[in-house]
């Protein structure tokens, strides 16, 4: 799936959350899952892709990422619960 996308990775249900933006969600989610890149998600075990929102343009995706990051944890959890109440790992559903 190659298009601008905002996403949330989680360590587990109601665990540590990471908000990011990418133009290739399949590749980026794989990097988080395997720990291929040093950083926050590797350190805190955020390996589950629990929310994503595709966008037409990267500037729109970046603006949305900033909006979500500036929101509260409660707001982030609400996004996940609204779209993925079972906290399924959406990586398995990507058409790569």
N, C-alpha and C positions, 0 to 999 in steps of 0.2 A: 504494500500500500504506500505509494509515493505521492504524498501531498502534505501541505502544511498541517500540522496536528498538535494540539495541546493535549497533554496526558498526565495521569497521576499513577505513580507506582506506590505500592504499599509493602510493608514487611509482613503484614498479616491483617486480618480484619481488625479495624480500629487501632492498628499499629502506627508505626512511623510512616509519614507520607512524604512524597517528593513530587513536585510539579515541574514539568518540563515542556519544551517545544522542540519539534523536529520536522524535517521534511521527509523522513523515512522511518515511520513508526516501527515497522518490522525489525529493521536493523538496530534501531536505538533500544527497543525493548529487549532484544537479544543481548545487547551489550550490558544492560542492567542485570538481566537474569544470570549471565555467566560471570559477572564481575570483571569484564574485559577492560573496563576503564576505572582507574582509581577515583575515589571521591565519595560523596555523601551516600549514594545508594549502595555502594559496596560496603562501606563502613557500617551502615545501619540495616543491611540486608533487605533493601527494598527491591524485591524481585517479581512482584505480582503487578501486572498491568490491570488496574481496576477501573479506569475511566479514560475515555478519549473523546476528543471533539475535533473533527476535521474542519478545515477552513479552505477557502478559495485562494487566499493570498497569505504570504508569510507575515506581512506587517500586521494583518488582522489577528493571526495566531499569536504573535508576540504581544500585542496589546491585550489579548485575552489572558495569556499566561501571566502578565503583570497584574491584571485585575484579580485573578484567582490567588496568586501569591500574596497579594496585599490583604486578602480576606482572612477571616478567622478559620481556625481548624474546624469549627462547627460548620461553616459554609462549605468547606471542602468535603467534609463527611456527608453533608446534605446532597451535594452533586453526585457522589458515589451511590448513596442510598437511593436517590431518585432513578438513576439510570442502570444501576447494577446492584440491586438490593441483596443479592446472594454473595456479592463480592467474588464472582467468578474471575478467573484469570483470563482476561480477554486476549492474551497473546495466542492462546490455542485457537482462537477464532479468526485470526488475521489471515487474509489471503495473500501470502507472500510469493 
